[in-house]
Amino acid sequence: MKKVIVLFIFILHSFFYAQSKDIDCKIKFVDGKELNAKVRFRVSMFYENEIYENSITQKNVIFVNEKGKKEKHLFNEFKSIEFIDLKGKERIFERPIEKYGLFELIYEGKKIKWYRDYNENMYDHSQGSYEIIVKSPNEYVFLDVLTNNRKKLKEIMYDRPDLFQLIEQINYNRLKDEQLIEVLKKYDE
């Protein structure tokens, strides 16, 4: 009986984690080197063309060379990774702050940038995310479920008190990308 259970768990584990695709990426390293390579992404077995972004934001990024061999690289070796995902959307992942990993660039303005980081739940391997608003490498705030997002946005936009009313009107429980982009665009004016 124990052998059957172990075999079942092994097959189930293999089935869930064998879903992957190799995507062509443009990679810039911290040392200035640039490379075009295939990067292995985990994909959803339930949703068509859905990738798990944390395939490149976690500890290792897996390259697949011309011979089909895998090469592991630590995420802190990269300055940016650009690719077109399975839905045809262009995606850019950068390291805006030296001590952190790769974040997806959502909005890039003249004065401020908005990034999204993806993380993985260690129990059920579901993917979550949180936001980071960056003015400079030393001036940034994190927005997530457990922080007071109004307060954090006001902190980073202290030099534009005219936007505080707009920040107060946003429903952060159902935050839409367009709402935050509207505030960031007004900040950039």
Helices and strands as residue ranges (DSSP letters): H 2-17, E 20-29, E 34-42, H 54-57, E 60-64, E 70-74, G 75-77, E 78-84, E 90-94, E 103-108, E 113-120, E 127-136, E 139-143, H 149-156, G 161-163, H 164-169, G 172-174, H 177-188
